[in-house]
Amino acid sequence: MTTAPTLEDIEVQLLLEAVHRYYGYDFRNYAASSLKRRVRNFMQNEGLHTVSALQERILHDRACLDRLLLGLTVNTTSMFRDPSFYTAFREQAVPLLRTYPFIRIWHAGCSTGQEVYSMAILLQEEGIYHRCRIYATDTNEQVLQTARSGIFPLDRMQEYTQLYLKAGGKRSFSEYYTADHQNAIFRSSLKEHLVFAQHNLVTDRSFNEFNVILCRNVLIYFNHTLQQQVHQLFYNSLCKFGILGLGKQESIRFTPHETDYEEIAKGQKLYRRRN
Ligand SMILES: C[S@@+](CC[C@H](N)C(=O)[O-])C[C@H]1O[C@@H](n2cnc3c(N)ncnc32)[C@H](O)[C@@H]1O
């Protein structure tokens, strides 16, 4: 049984329609309940009482739209997030990648870049980074600016060190950055094969053929229709026997490509395209 939409539901739909038509950002197929929660939080921060009032402000104030874009997407990330994923990548994916002369990797929805630098560290330790090019994309230009800088808060380094060690890190984590006041500035050699660019998974197309696609903790914010669409994009963008890595709570089950992949590390959301 479906319940009738509330006035707020209708206003949110109209807001998303307006944002799409006027600015081209398409949030219409994001998971409804978490999106509504974020719209409410945003309204509170802006001191607005109705979604319609928010719509009016958004349409007449570009700066407000930019704030909303940040407010609608969750940008939480970490270095070596879910360390067992990195261990599995090191043990199962790296041996396969060693057989390639050149390795193209796409981090889709990379946020402020912590997971991209983590992968660069892992690939450097495995001696194959010089053969890699990592394309790291996000829809949000503001988070990409932090990602490009390779500068992260110093006070998170203790936590990151623990995760690095759990992920099978082979050196001392502090070798990878220098400390400066409140910041940890990551080694420039890690940036050598990174390309950061804006890309929207909903509206933009594939831009290359990849050996590895990592898209972790992004699809969880999309509804089923949009998840299927993005899985199609990934399938079309992966080369034969290419590797797909998803987030802990994400899966290829119930997608049109469920049978086109095999799991290469049990429970780690690491898959390989069959052909
Ligand atoms: C929770 S973060 C995940 C960051 C990182 N992948 C990780 O797992 O730690 C989700 C990211 O997805 C991005 N995102 C949301 N919608 C997107 C879209 N349509 N296209 C590309 N990126 C998107 C957000 O801007 C945000 O940076």
The ligand as an SDF file (V2000), in Angstrom:
LIG
                    3D

 27 29  0  0  0  0  0  0  0  0999 V2000
   29.9230    9.4350    1.5620 C   0  0  0  0  0  0  0  0  0  0  0  0
   30.9430   10.1320    0.3390 S   0  0  0  0  0  0  0  0  0  0  0  0
   31.9560    8.7230   -0.0800 C   0  0  0  0  0  0  0  0  0  0  0  0
   33.3970    9.1070   -0.2590 C   0  0  0  0  0  0  0  0  0  0  0  0
   34.3410    7.9390   -0.5070 C   0  0  0  0  0  0  0  0  0  0  0  0
   34.0150    7.2430   -1.7280 N   0  0  0  0  0  0  0  0  0  0  0  0
   34.3750    6.9760    0.6640 C   0  0  0  0  0  0  0  0  0  0  0  0
   33.8050    5.8860    0.5560 O   0  0  0  0  0  0  0  0  0  0  0  0
   34.9380    7.2930    1.6990 O   0  0  0  0  0  0  0  0  0  0  0  0
   29.8290   10.2620   -1.0480 C   0  0  0  0  0  0  0  0  0  0  0  0
   30.3430   11.1490   -2.1700 C   0  0  0  0  0  0  0  0  0  0  0  0
   29.5210   10.9440   -3.3290 O   0  0  0  0  0  0  0  0  0  0  0  0
   29.4240   12.1630   -4.0030 C   0  0  0  0  0  0  0  0  0  0  0  0
   28.2600   12.1560   -4.9070 N   0  0  0  0  0  0  0  0  0  0  0  0
   26.9510   12.2540   -4.5790 C   0  0  0  0  0  0  0  0  0  0  0  0
   26.1930   12.2690   -5.6850 N   0  0  0  0  0  0  0  0  0  0  0  0
   27.0560   12.1530   -6.7380 C   0  0  0  0  0  0  0  0  0  0  0  0
   26.8840   12.1170   -8.1430 C   0  0  0  0  0  0  0  0  0  0  0  0
   25.6800   12.2090   -8.6910 N   0  0  0  0  0  0  0  0  0  0  0  0
   27.9840   12.0070   -8.9240 N   0  0  0  0  0  0  0  0  0  0  0  0
   29.2190   11.9260   -8.3730 C   0  0  0  0  0  0  0  0  0  0  0  0
   29.4490   11.9680   -7.0400 N   0  0  0  0  0  0  0  0  0  0  0  0
   28.3710   12.0730   -6.2320 C   0  0  0  0  0  0  0  0  0  0  0  0
   29.2900   13.1930   -2.8890 C   0  0  0  0  0  0  0  0  0  0  0  0
   29.6110   14.5010   -3.3340 O   0  0  0  0  0  0  0  0  0  0  0  0
   30.2520   12.6350   -1.8500 C   0  0  0  0  0  0  0  0  0  0  0  0
   31.5140   13.2470   -1.9510 O   0  0  0  0  0  0  0  0  0  0  0  0
  1  2  1  0
  2  3  1  0
  2 10  1  0
  3  4  1  0
  4  5  1  0
  5  6  1  0
  5  7  1  0
  7  8  2  0
  7  9  1  0
 10 11  1  0
 11 12  1  0
 11 26  1  0
 12 13  1  0
 13 14  1  0
 13 24  1  0
 14 15  1  0
 14 23  1  0
 15 16  2  0
 16 17  1  0
 17 18  1  0
 17 23  2  0
 18 19  1  0
 18 20  2  0
 20 21  1  0
 21 22  2  0
 22 23  1  0
 24 25  1  0
 24 26  1  0
 26 27  1  0
M  CHG  2   2   1   9  -1
M  END
$$$$
